[in-house]
Amino acid sequence: WALRLGLRLLKESKEEGSPWQTYLSALPRIPASPLLWTAEEQDQLQYTLTMQAVREEINTLADFLDMQLGNETKIGSANFEANELAAFVAIASARGLEVEAGQRALLPLIDVARLPEEASSEAGGLESSCKLEVDRSQASLVSARDLEVGDVVACDPSLSSDELLLRHGLVRQGHRDNDVKIVACVERGSVSNWQERAIVRALDTKAGIMPGDVAVQTSIRRGADLSDVIDGTLFYAMRVLTCPTKEALYSEAEWTGAEDARQRGLDGLSKRRRQECLRRIERTMRDCQAAFPTSREEDEAALAMLSGRRRTAVAFRLEKKQILHEALQVVEAARKEASGANAEDRASRRPASSKKRAGARKGFS
C-alpha cells in the first residue's frame, strides 16, 4: 500500500495545478525513514533483523519501480528520479492511515498530529495529547486531556520500537514495551531427534544458517522478574533441551500441551535443571550481546558527538544493548539464586566427614 500511495503522491507532485500541491509542499523533502539511508548508515544499526527489514523494503521498492515503470524516468511529461519515489513511499508509510481493512489514505487534517518522539526535543519529553479514532465514515483526532494554547498536538501511533524506526526514522528510548528479538539456533546433531521434533512441533521455527539447523526467534524485554524478561518460547526450548528423556518430557507432570508449557516458564523443574536452563539462557543472551560490533559503553560515548542519521542509528542499537544488559542482570541474579539453593541442597545431603564417621564406628564397636 505504501508503494501505491507513494506513486500517487509522486504523480500529484508532477502535475501542474494539482489540488494537493499545498499539502505536498508541507511534506518533508527528505523523510527520516531508513529507506533513504545509505548502506553505511544502515550498517550503523548493527541489529540484524532491522537491517534485513530495511534492505527488504529497498529491494521491494526497486522491484515495484521496475514492474510499474520499467526503464521509464517520466510520469506523463515530467522527469523523476528513483529517490523521489523512495521519499514519497517513506512519507506514505509514515503517514498513511488505515481507514478500512486493507485501505490506507493520507488525511491532511489528521496528519498535523506529530509523534511524541518528533516533538520531544522541543517539549522536553512530550507525552501523547490526543488519540486517533477511525470508523468507516470518518477519522477523528480526539483530545486525550485538556489542551492549552501552544500545546503540541501529539499522537502515539502504538508502534513497536522497530516499526517506529522503519516508518518514521525515530527511536523511543527507555520504553517498557521495547524489546530485543534474538535467534537461538539448535545445531544439527547437537540434540536428540525427539528434542528437535518437540521444538519444531510446538514453536514457530525457521531453518538455520547451516543445513539441518533449527532457528527459534524469541523476545527479551525489560522487567523486574524472570517471567517479564524472557518469553515462553525460550523457556519451552530450554525445558526441552534440558529434559533427559522423551518419556520425561511427555509425562503427565511435565506435559499439558504446547501453549501451557510455554506459559509455565521454569515452574516445576528440579533445582539442578532450573539452574541449567538459566545457564543456557544467559549464554544465549551473551552470545547475542557479543554479536554487536561495539559495546554499550562505546555507544554511550559516541552518541554525544553524533547527529542526524548516525545518531539515530547509534541510539537505536544502544537501546537494544541496554535492554539486553538489564535483562541479563535479572537472569544472572536468578541463576545465582538457583545455584545457591542447589549448593544448600547438596550440603544438606552431604554425608559426615570421614573423621566423624570413623569416630562413630569406633563408638559403636
C-alpha positions as YAML, in Angstrom:
chain: A
units: angstrom
residues:
- id: 1
  name: TRP
  ca: [0.00, 0.00, 0.00]
- id: 2
  name: ALA
  ca: [2.83, 2.42, 0.77]
- id: 3
  name: LEU
  ca: [4.27, 1.84, -2.71]
- id: 4
  name: ARG
  ca: [0.96, 2.57, -4.43]
- id: 5
  name: LEU
  ca: [0.27, 5.60, -2.26]
- id: 6
  name: GLY
  ca: [3.82, 6.87, -2.78]
- id: 7
  name: LEU
  ca: [3.43, 6.56, -6.53]
- id: 8
  name: ARG
  ca: [0.20, 8.58, -6.36]
- id: 9
  name: LEU
  ca: [1.99, 11.30, -4.40]
- id: 10
  name: LEU
  ca: [4.77, 11.35, -6.99]
- id: 11
  name: LYS
  ca: [2.23, 11.76, -9.80]
- id: 12
  name: GLU
  ca: [0.44, 14.58, -7.95]
- id: 13
  name: SER
  ca: [3.74, 16.34, -7.33]
- id: 14
  name: LYS
  ca: [4.47, 16.37, -11.08]
- id: 15
  name: GLU
  ca: [1.01, 17.55, -12.10]
- id: 16
  name: GLU
  ca: [0.60, 21.28, -12.53]
- id: 17
  name: GLY
  ca: [-2.48, 22.59, -10.80]
- id: 18
  name: SER
  ca: [-2.90, 19.54, -8.60]
- id: 19
  name: PRO
  ca: [-5.27, 20.28, -5.71]
- id: 20
  name: TRP
  ca: [-2.75, 18.55, -3.45]
- id: 21
  name: GLN
  ca: [0.10, 20.98, -4.12]
- id: 22
  name: THR
  ca: [-0.37, 22.90, -0.85]
- id: 23
  name: TYR
  ca: [-0.31, 19.66, 1.15]
- id: 24
  name: LEU
  ca: [2.66, 18.30, -0.81]
- id: 25
  name: SER
  ca: [4.65, 21.48, -0.20]
- id: 26
  name: ALA
  ca: [4.22, 20.96, 3.55]
- id: 27
  name: LEU
  ca: [5.69, 17.46, 3.48]
- id: 28
  name: PRO
  ca: [9.36, 16.89, 4.37]
- id: 29
  name: ARG
  ca: [11.67, 16.85, 1.36]
- id: 30
  name: ILE
  ca: [13.90, 14.19, 2.90]
- id: 31
  name: PRO
  ca: [11.98, 11.91, 5.31]
- id: 32
  name: ALA
  ca: [13.89, 10.37, 8.20]
- id: 33
  name: SER
  ca: [12.99, 6.78, 7.24]
- id: 34
  name: PRO
  ca: [15.94, 4.33, 6.84]
- id: 35
  name: LEU
  ca: [14.54, 3.63, 3.36]
- id: 36
  name: LEU
  ca: [16.57, 6.69, 2.28]
- id: 37
  name: TRP
  ca: [19.71, 5.94, 4.30]
- id: 38
  name: THR
  ca: [22.99, 4.98, 2.67]
- id: 39
  name: ALA
  ca: [24.26, 1.40, 3.06]
- id: 40
  name: GLU
  ca: [26.88, 2.66, 5.51]
- id: 41
  name: GLU
  ca: [24.24, 4.39, 7.62]
- id: 42
  name: GLN
  ca: [22.10, 1.23, 7.63]
- id: 43
  name: ASP
  ca: [25.11, -0.79, 8.83]
- id: 44
  name: GLN
  ca: [25.36, 1.52, 11.82]
- id: 45
  name: LEU
  ca: [22.14, -0.01, 13.18]
- id: 46
  name: GLN
  ca: [24.11, -3.23, 13.94]
- id: 47
  name: TYR
  ca: [20.82, -5.04, 14.62]
- id: 48
  name: THR
  ca: [20.49, -7.76, 12.01]
- id: 49
  name: LEU
  ca: [16.70, -8.13, 11.93]
- id: 50
  name: THR
  ca: [16.08, -4.42, 11.38]
- id: 51
  name: MET
  ca: [18.89, -4.13, 8.83]
- id: 52
  name: GLN
  ca: [17.31, -7.01, 6.91]
- id: 53
  name: ALA
  ca: [13.90, -5.34, 7.09]
- id: 54
  name: VAL
  ca: [15.32, -2.09, 5.66]
- id: 55
  name: ARG
  ca: [17.04, -3.92, 2.80]
- id: 56
  name: GLU
  ca: [13.89, -5.89, 2.02]
- id: 57
  name: GLU
  ca: [11.98, -2.60, 1.74]
- id: 58
  name: ILE
  ca: [14.65, -1.21, -0.60]
- id: 59
  name: ASN
  ca: [14.54, -4.34, -2.78]
- id: 60
  name: THR
  ca: [10.74, -4.27, -2.84]
- id: 61
  name: LEU
  ca: [10.83, -0.63, -3.96]
- id: 62
  name: ALA
  ca: [13.31, -1.48, -6.73]
- id: 63
  name: ASP
  ca: [11.12, -4.36, -7.93]
- id: 64
  name: PHE
  ca: [8.00, -2.17, -7.83]
- id: 65
  name: LEU
  ca: [9.74, 0.57, -9.79]
- id: 66
  name: ASP
  ca: [10.87, -1.92, -12.43]
- id: 67
  name: MET
  ca: [7.44, -3.58, -12.65]
- id: 68
  name: GLN
  ca: [5.37, -0.38, -12.80]
- id: 69
  name: LEU
  ca: [7.61, 1.90, -14.84]
- id: 70
  name: GLY
  ca: [10.31, -0.31, -16.33]
- id: 71
  name: ASN
  ca: [13.09, 1.87, -17.73]
- id: 72
  name: GLU
  ca: [10.89, 4.95, -17.83]
- id: 73
  name: THR
  ca: [12.05, 8.00, -15.91]
- id: 74
  name: LYS
  ca: [8.97, 10.04, -16.68]
- id: 75
  name: ILE
  ca: [5.46, 10.34, -15.30]
- id: 76
  name: GLY
  ca: [3.44, 11.95, -18.01]
- id: 77
  name: SER
  ca: [5.79, 14.53, -19.42]
- id: 78
  name: ALA
  ca: [7.68, 15.13, -16.15]
- id: 79
  name: ASN
  ca: [11.02, 13.53, -15.32]
- id: 80
  name: PHE
  ca: [11.61, 11.93, -11.95]
- id: 81
  name: GLU
  ca: [14.36, 10.11, -10.10]
- id: 82
  name: ALA
  ca: [14.12, 6.89, -8.09]
- id: 83
  name: ASN
  ca: [14.99, 8.78, -4.89]
- id: 84
  name: GLU
  ca: [11.91, 10.96, -5.38]
- id: 85
  name: LEU
  ca: [9.65, 7.92, -5.40]
- id: 86
  name: ALA
  ca: [11.53, 6.49, -2.39]
- id: 87
  name: ALA
  ca: [10.89, 9.71, -0.46]
- id: 88
  name: PHE
  ca: [7.16, 9.66, -1.21]
- id: 89
  name: VAL
  ca: [6.93, 5.95, -0.30]
- id: 90
  name: ALA
  ca: [8.59, 6.76, 3.03]
- id: 91
  name: ILE
  ca: [6.11, 9.60, 3.59]
- id: 92
  name: ALA
  ca: [3.18, 7.32, 2.76]
- id: 93
  name: SER
  ca: [4.49, 4.62, 5.10]
- id: 94
  name: ALA
  ca: [4.83, 7.11, 7.95]
- id: 95
  name: ARG
  ca: [1.56, 8.98, 7.44]
- id: 96
  name: GLY
  ca: [-0.79, 6.51, 5.78]
- id: 97
  name: LEU
  ca: [-3.88, 5.87, 7.88]
- id: 98
  name: GLU
  ca: [-5.89, 2.65, 7.71]
- id: 99
  name: VAL
  ca: [-9.45, 3.83, 7.07]
- id: 100
  name: GLU
  ca: [-10.83, 0.39, 6.19]
- id: 101
  name: ALA
  ca: [-9.41, -3.11, 6.24]
- id: 102
  name: GLY
  ca: [-6.59, -3.08, 3.70]
- id: 103
  name: GLN
  ca: [-7.34, 0.50, 2.66]
- id: 104
  name: ARG
  ca: [-4.99, 3.35, 3.60]
- id: 105
  name: ALA
  ca: [-5.20, 7.04, 2.91]
- id: 106
  name: LEU
  ca: [-3.49, 10.34, 3.67]
- id: 107
  name: LEU
  ca: [-5.71, 12.72, 5.64]
- id: 108
  name: PRO
  ca: [-4.10, 16.18, 5.83]
- id: 109
  name: LEU
  ca: [-6.15, 17.37, 8.80]
- id: 110
  name: ILE
  ca: [-5.27, 14.30, 10.88]
- id: 111
  name: ASP
  ca: [-1.72, 14.44, 9.58]
- id: 112
  name: VAL
  ca: [-0.96, 17.59, 11.56]
- id: 113
  name: ALA
  ca: [-0.57, 15.47, 14.70]
- id: 114
  name: ARG
  ca: [3.05, 14.72, 15.48]
- id: 115
  name: LEU
  ca: [4.61, 11.78, 17.25]
- id: 116
  name: PRO
  ca: [5.79, 12.39, 20.83]
- id: 117
  name: GLU
  ca: [9.32, 11.46, 19.76]
- id: 118
  name: GLU
  ca: [9.27, 14.09, 16.99]
- id: 119
  name: ALA
  ca: [8.37, 16.87, 19.37]
- id: 120
  name: SER
  ca: [10.24, 15.69, 22.47]
- id: 121
  name: SER
  ca: [13.39, 17.68, 21.65]
- id: 122
  name: GLU
  ca: [11.26, 20.83, 21.66]
- id: 123
  name: ALA
  ca: [8.92, 19.98, 24.52]
- id: 124
  name: GLY
  ca: [11.29, 18.06, 26.77]
- id: 125
  name: GLY
  ca: [9.84, 14.57, 26.75]
- id: 126
  name: LEU
  ca: [6.37, 15.06, 25.35]
- id: 127
  name: GLU
  ca: [3.51, 12.65, 26.01]
- id: 128
  name: SER
  ca: [0.55, 11.99, 23.74]
- id: 129
  name: SER
  ca: [-2.02, 14.76, 23.91]
- id: 130
  name: CYS
  ca: [-4.57, 13.15, 21.62]
- id: 131
  name: LYS
  ca: [-5.72, 9.86, 20.17]
- id: 132
  name: LEU
  ca: [-6.90, 8.80, 16.75]
- id: 133
  name: GLU
  ca: [-10.34, 7.26, 16.29]
- id: 134
  name: VAL
  ca: [-11.32, 5.76, 12.94]
- id: 135
  name: ASP
  ca: [-14.56, 4.25, 11.71]
- id: 136
  name: ARG
  ca: [-15.89, 3.58, 8.26]
- id: 137
  name: SER
  ca: [-17.22, 7.05, 7.65]
- id: 138
  name: GLN
  ca: [-14.71, 9.31, 9.36]
- id: 139
  name: ALA
  ca: [-11.43, 9.70, 11.20]
- id: 140
  name: SER
  ca: [-11.22, 11.95, 14.24]
- id: 141
  name: LEU
  ca: [-8.41, 13.34, 16.33]
- id: 142
  name: VAL
  ca: [-9.69, 13.38, 19.92]
- id: 143
  name: SER
  ca: [-8.04, 15.27, 22.77]
- id: 144
  name: ALA
  ca: [-6.75, 12.94, 25.48]
- id: 145
  name: ARG
  ca: [-6.60, 15.79, 28.01]
- id: 146
  name: ASP
  ca: [-7.40, 19.49, 28.30]
- id: 147
  name: LEU
  ca: [-5.25, 21.36, 25.78]
- id: 148
  name: GLU
  ca: [-3.98, 24.89, 26.16]
- id: 149
  name: VAL
  ca: [-2.80, 27.41, 23.60]
- id: 150
  name: GLY
  ca: [0.71, 26.47, 22.50]
- id: 151
  name: ASP
  ca: [0.40, 22.76, 23.32]
- id: 152
  name: VAL
  ca: [1.81, 20.42, 20.69]
- id: 153
  name: VAL
  ca: [-0.76, 18.08, 19.20]
- id: 154
  name: ALA
  ca: [0.98, 14.71, 19.54]
- id: 155
  name: CYS
  ca: [-0.48, 11.28, 18.87]
- id: 156
  name: ASP
  ca: [1.14, 7.97, 19.80]
- id: 157
  name: PRO
  ca: [0.75, 5.56, 16.84]
- id: 158
  name: SER
  ca: [1.22, 2.49, 19.08]
- id: 159
  name: LEU
  ca: [4.11, 1.12, 17.03]
- id: 160
  name: SER
  ca: [6.86, -1.17, 18.23]
- id: 161
  name: SER
  ca: [10.35, 0.31, 18.51]
- id: 162
  name: ASP
  ca: [11.37, -1.41, 15.26]
- id: 163
  name: GLU
  ca: [8.27, -0.17, 13.38]
- id: 164
  name: LEU
  ca: [8.82, 3.35, 14.71]
- id: 165
  name: LEU
  ca: [12.32, 3.37, 13.24]
- id: 166
  name: LEU
  ca: [11.30, 1.81, 9.92]
- id: 167
  name: ARG
  ca: [8.30, 4.07, 9.34]
- id: 168
  name: HIS
  ca: [9.39, 7.32, 10.98]
- id: 169
  name: GLY
  ca: [13.16, 7.12, 11.48]
- id: 170
  name: LEU
  ca: [12.63, 7.70, 15.21]
- id: 171
  name: VAL
  ca: [13.92, 6.00, 18.35]
- id: 172
  name: ARG
  ca: [11.93, 5.51, 21.53]
- id: 173
  name: GLN
  ca: [14.39, 5.04, 24.41]
- id: 174
  name: GLY
  ca: [13.66, 3.53, 27.80]
- id: 175
  name: HIS
  ca: [10.11, 2.47, 26.92]
- id: 176
  name: ARG
  ca: [8.79, -0.52, 28.85]
- id: 177
  name: ASP
  ca: [7.43, -2.17, 25.69]
- id: 178
  name: ASN
  ca: [10.71, -2.08, 23.75]
- id: 179
  name: ASP
  ca: [12.27, -5.48, 23.16]
- id: 180
  name: VAL
  ca: [15.17, -7.31, 21.56]
- id: 181
  name: LYS
  ca: [14.43, -10.21, 19.27]
- id: 182
  name: ILE
  ca: [17.13, -12.85, 19.36]
- id: 183
  name: VAL
  ca: [17.52, -16.03, 17.36]
- id: 184
  name: ALA
  ca: [18.59, -19.13, 19.26]
- id: 185
  name: CYS
  ca: [19.98, -21.80, 16.95]
- id: 186
  name: VAL
  ca: [19.67, -25.53, 17.62]
- id: 187
  name: GLU
  ca: [22.54, -27.01, 15.66]
- id: 188
  name: ARG
  ca: [22.04, -30.22, 13.75]
- id: 189
  name: GLY
  ca: [23.37, -33.22, 15.66]
- id: 190
  name: SER
  ca: [23.76, -31.30, 18.93]
- id: 191
  name: VAL
  ca: [20.46, -32.62, 20.33]
- id: 192
  name: SER
  ca: [18.42, -35.80, 20.13]
- id: 193
  name: ASN
  ca: [15.92, -36.20, 17.30]
- id: 194
  name: TRP
  ca: [12.98, -36.22, 19.72]
- id: 195
  name: GLN
  ca: [14.15, -32.92, 21.24]
- id: 196
  name: GLU
  ca: [14.38, -31.27, 17.82]
- id: 197
  name: ARG
  ca: [10.93, -32.60, 16.83]
- id: 198
  name: ALA
  ca: [9.40, -31.37, 20.10]
- id: 199
  name: ILE
  ca: [10.73, -27.84, 19.47]
- id: 200
  name: VAL
  ca: [9.65, -27.75, 15.81]
- id: 201
  name: ARG
  ca: [6.14, -29.03, 16.62]
- id: 202
  name: ALA
  ca: [5.48, -26.61, 19.47]
- id: 203
  name: LEU
  ca: [7.26, -23.44, 18.33]
- id: 204
  name: ASP
  ca: [7.38, -21.21, 15.27]
- id: 205
  name: THR
  ca: [10.79, -22.17, 13.91]
- id: 206
  name: LYS
  ca: [12.76, -21.42, 10.76]
- id: 207
  name: ALA
  ca: [15.67, -23.06, 9.02]
- id: 208
  name: GLY
  ca: [19.01, -22.05, 10.50]
- id: 209
  name: ILE
  ca: [22.04, -20.77, 8.59]
- id: 210
  name: MET
  ca: [23.55, -24.24, 8.18]
- id: 211
  name: PRO
  ca: [21.57, -27.13, 6.62]
- id: 212
  name: GLY
  ca: [19.63, -29.02, 9.25]
- id: 213
  name: ASP
  ca: [19.86, -26.29, 11.90]
- id: 214
  name: VAL
  ca: [16.68, -25.01, 13.53]
- id: 215
  name: ALA
  ca: [16.30, -21.33, 14.47]
- id: 216
  name: VAL
  ca: [13.96, -20.20, 17.25]
- id: 217
  name: GLN
  ca: [13.14, -16.48, 17.47]
- id: 218
  name: THR
  ca: [12.32, -15.12, 20.90]
- id: 219
  name: SER
  ca: [11.97, -11.75, 22.61]
- id: 220
  name: ILE
  ca: [13.87, -10.24, 25.53]
- id: 221
  name: ARG
  ca: [12.14, -7.41, 27.37]
- id: 222
  name: ARG
  ca: [12.54, -5.08, 30.30]
- id: 223
  name: GLY
  ca: [11.19, -6.23, 33.64]
- id: 224
  name: ALA
  ca: [11.90, -6.92, 37.28]
- id: 225
  name: ASP
  ca: [11.07, -10.63, 37.21]
- id: 226
  name: LEU
  ca: [12.28, -13.51, 35.09]
- id: 227
  name: SER
  ca: [8.80, -14.05, 33.62]
- id: 228
  name: ASP
  ca: [8.73, -10.39, 32.50]
- id: 229
  name: VAL
  ca: [12.14, -10.56, 30.84]
- id: 230
  name: ILE
  ca: [12.01, -13.90, 28.99]
- id: 231
  name: ASP
  ca: [9.12, -15.05, 26.81]
- id: 232
  name: GLY
  ca: [7.63, -18.54, 26.87]
- id: 233
  name: THR
  ca: [9.26, -19.59, 23.61]
- id: 234
  name: LEU
  ca: [12.77, -19.57, 25.07]
- id: 235
  name: PHE
  ca: [11.61, -21.12, 28.34]
- id: 236
  name: TYR
  ca: [9.98, -24.00, 26.49]
- id: 237
  name: ALA
  ca: [13.00, -24.59, 24.25]
- id: 238
  name: MET
  ca: [15.24, -24.80, 27.32]
- id: 239
  name: ARG
  ca: [12.85, -27.19, 29.09]
- id: 240
  name: VAL
  ca: [13.10, -29.50, 26.09]
- id: 241
  name: LEU
  ca: [16.88, -29.20, 25.73]
- id: 242
  name: THR
  ca: [17.49, -30.00, 29.40]
- id: 243
  name: CYS
  ca: [14.98, -32.85, 29.59]
- id: 244
  name: PRO
  ca: [16.80, -36.19, 29.93]
- id: 245
  name: THR
  ca: [14.32, -38.39, 28.02]
- id: 246
  name: LYS
  ca: [11.35, -38.18, 25.69]
- id: 247
  name: GLU
  ca: [9.24, -40.06, 28.25]
- id: 248
  name: ALA
  ca: [10.07, -37.47, 30.90]
- id: 249
  name: LEU
  ca: [9.12, -34.59, 28.56]
- id: 250
  name: TYR
  ca: [5.70, -36.02, 27.78]
- id: 251
  name: SER
  ca: [4.98, -37.30, 31.27]
- id: 252
  name: GLU
  ca: [1.80, -36.12, 32.99]
- id: 253
  name: ALA
  ca: [3.78, -33.88, 35.35]
- id: 254
  name: GLU
  ca: [5.71, -32.19, 32.55]
- id: 255
  name: TRP
  ca: [3.37, -32.02, 29.54]
- id: 256
  name: THR
  ca: [-0.08, -30.47, 29.43]
- id: 257
  name: GLY
  ca: [0.09, -29.08, 25.91]
- id: 258
  name: ALA
  ca: [2.43, -26.77, 24.00]
- id: 259
  name: GLU
  ca: [0.73, -23.48, 24.92]
- id: 260
  name: ASP
  ca: [0.58, -24.35, 28.60]
- id: 261
  name: ALA
  ca: [4.21, -25.47, 28.51]
- id: 262
  name: ARG
  ca: [5.24, -22.06, 27.13]
- id: 263
  name: GLN
  ca: [3.37, -20.28, 29.90]
- id: 264
  name: ARG
  ca: [4.87, -22.35, 32.71]
- id: 265
  name: GLY
  ca: [8.32, -20.81, 32.45]
- id: 266
  name: LEU
  ca: [10.62, -22.87, 34.65]
- id: 267
  name: ASP
  ca: [7.97, -23.83, 37.20]
- id: 268
  name: GLY
  ca: [8.09, -27.41, 38.41]
- id: 269
  name: LEU
  ca: [11.68, -28.08, 37.38]
- id: 270
  name: SER
  ca: [14.24, -29.51, 39.77]
- id: 271
  name: LYS
  ca: [16.78, -27.06, 41.17]
- id: 272
  name: ARG
  ca: [19.57, -28.52, 39.09]
- id: 273
  name: ARG
  ca: [17.57, -28.43, 35.85]
- id: 274
  name: ARG
  ca: [16.34, -24.90, 36.53]
- id: 275
  name: GLN
  ca: [19.94, -23.82, 37.02]
- id: 276
  name: GLU
  ca: [20.96, -25.45, 33.71]
- id: 277
  name: CYS
  ca: [18.09, -23.71, 31.87]
- id: 278
  name: LEU
  ca: [19.16, -20.34, 33.26]
- id: 279
  name: ARG
  ca: [22.79, -21.01, 32.38]
- id: 280
  name: ARG
  ca: [21.81, -21.73, 28.77]
- id: 281
  name: ILE
  ca: [19.52, -18.70, 28.58]
- id: 282
  name: GLU
  ca: [22.30, -16.47, 29.91]
- id: 283
  name: ARG
  ca: [24.77, -17.89, 27.40]
- id: 284
  name: THR
  ca: [22.30, -17.30, 24.54]
- id: 285
  name: MET
  ca: [21.83, -13.68, 25.60]
- id: 286
  name: ARG
  ca: [25.57, -13.10, 25.99]
- id: 287
  name: ASP
  ca: [26.16, -14.53, 22.51]
- id: 288
  name: CYS
  ca: [23.63, -12.00, 21.18]
- id: 289
  name: GLN
  ca: [25.37, -9.24, 23.12]
- id: 290
  name: ALA
  ca: [28.76, -10.25, 21.70]
- id: 291
  name: ALA
  ca: [27.42, -10.17, 18.12]
- id: 292
  name: PHE
  ca: [27.24, -6.35, 18.23]
- id: 293
  name: PRO
  ca: [30.47, -4.82, 16.82]
- id: 294
  name: THR
  ca: [30.54, -2.14, 19.53]
- id: 295
  name: SER
  ca: [29.78, -2.21, 23.23]
- id: 296
  name: ARG
  ca: [27.10, -0.36, 25.16]
- id: 297
  name: GLU
  ca: [29.77, 1.85, 26.77]
- id: 298
  name: GLU
  ca: [31.30, 2.74, 23.39]
- id: 299
  name: ASP
  ca: [27.91, 3.73, 22.01]
- id: 300
  name: GLU
  ca: [27.14, 5.91, 25.02]
- id: 301
  name: ALA
  ca: [30.42, 7.77, 24.50]
- id: 302
  name: ALA
  ca: [29.86, 8.16, 20.74]
- id: 303
  name: LEU
  ca: [26.27, 9.37, 20.98]
- id: 304
  name: ALA
  ca: [27.16, 12.80, 22.32]
- id: 305
  name: MET
  ca: [29.35, 13.53, 19.29]
- id: 306
  name: LEU
  ca: [26.88, 12.45, 16.59]
- id: 307
  name: SER
  ca: [23.91, 13.99, 14.83]
- id: 308
  name: GLY
  ca: [21.38, 13.15, 12.15]
- id: 309
  name: ARG
  ca: [21.02, 9.60, 10.88]
- id: 310
  name: ARG
  ca: [24.15, 8.31, 12.56]
- id: 311
  name: ARG
  ca: [22.91, 9.49, 15.92]
- id: 312
  name: THR
  ca: [19.55, 7.81, 15.26]
- id: 313
  name: ALA
  ca: [21.28, 4.54, 14.32]
- id: 314
  name: VAL
  ca: [23.53, 4.57, 17.39]
- id: 315
  name: ALA
  ca: [20.61, 5.48, 19.70]
- id: 316
  name: PHE
  ca: [18.59, 2.59, 18.23]
- id: 317
  name: ARG
  ca: [21.29, -0.03, 18.74]
- id: 318
  name: LEU
  ca: [22.15, 1.37, 22.17]
- id: 319
  name: GLU
  ca: [18.55, 0.84, 23.26]
- id: 320
  name: LYS
  ca: [18.78, -2.81, 22.19]
- id: 321
  name: LYS
  ca: [22.01, -3.26, 24.14]
- id: 322
  name: GLN
  ca: [20.55, -1.56, 27.20]
- id: 323
  name: ILE
  ca: [17.57, -3.94, 27.19]
- id: 324
  name: LEU
  ca: [19.94, -6.92, 26.94]
- id: 325
  name: HIS
  ca: [22.09, -5.52, 29.75]
- id: 326
  name: GLU
  ca: [19.13, -5.03, 32.09]
- id: 327
  name: ALA
  ca: [17.62, -8.42, 31.23]
- id: 328
  name: LEU
  ca: [20.95, -10.17, 31.78]
- id: 329
  name: GLN
  ca: [21.11, -8.75, 35.28]
- id: 330
  name: VAL
  ca: [17.73, -10.35, 36.06]
- id: 331
  name: VAL
  ca: [18.73, -13.70, 34.55]
- id: 332
  name: GLU
  ca: [22.11, -13.70, 36.26]
- id: 333
  name: ALA
  ca: [20.51, -12.96, 39.64]
- id: 334
  name: ALA
  ca: [18.03, -15.82, 39.11]
- id: 335
  name: ARG
  ca: [20.83, -18.19, 38.15]
- id: 336
  name: LYS
  ca: [22.89, -17.27, 41.19]
- id: 337
  name: GLU
  ca: [19.83, -17.75, 43.38]
- id: 338
  name: ALA
  ca: [19.25, -21.18, 41.84]
- id: 339
  name: SER
  ca: [22.94, -22.03, 42.27]
- id: 340
  name: GLY
  ca: [22.82, -21.03, 45.92]
- id: 341
  name: ALA
  ca: [19.71, -23.12, 46.54]
- id: 342
  name: ASN
  ca: [21.35, -26.05, 44.78]
- id: 343
  name: ALA
  ca: [24.50, -25.72, 46.89]
- id: 344
  name: GLU
  ca: [22.46, -25.61, 50.11]
- id: 345
  name: ASP
  ca: [20.56, -28.71, 48.99]
- id: 346
  name: ARG
  ca: [23.81, -30.58, 48.30]
- id: 347
  name: ALA
  ca: [25.22, -29.52, 51.67]
- id: 348
  name: SER
  ca: [22.14, -30.80, 53.50]
- id: 349
  name: ARG
  ca: [22.55, -34.21, 51.86]
- id: 350
  name: ARG
  ca: [26.35, -34.43, 52.20]
- id: 351
  name: PRO
  ca: [27.49, -37.35, 54.43]
- id: 352
  name: ALA
  ca: [29.51, -36.68, 57.55]
- id: 353
  name: SER
  ca: [33.29, -36.28, 57.13]
- id: 354
  name: SER
  ca: [35.45, -39.39, 57.25]
- id: 355
  name: LYS
  ca: [36.80, -38.34, 60.63]
- id: 356
  name: LYS
  ca: [33.32, -38.15, 62.15]
- id: 357
  name: ARG
  ca: [32.29, -41.41, 60.52]
- id: 358
  name: ALA
  ca: [35.38, -43.11, 61.95]
- id: 359
  name: GLY
  ca: [34.57, -41.84, 65.44]
- id: 360
  name: ALA
  ca: [31.03, -43.11, 65.09]
- id: 361
  name: ARG
  ca: [32.19, -46.54, 64.08]
- id: 362
  name: LYS
  ca: [34.60, -46.65, 66.98]
- id: 363
  name: GLY
  ca: [31.93, -45.65, 69.44]
- id: 364
  name: PHE
  ca: [29.55, -48.39, 68.24]
- id: 365
  name: SER
  ca: [32.10, -51.21, 68.18]
...
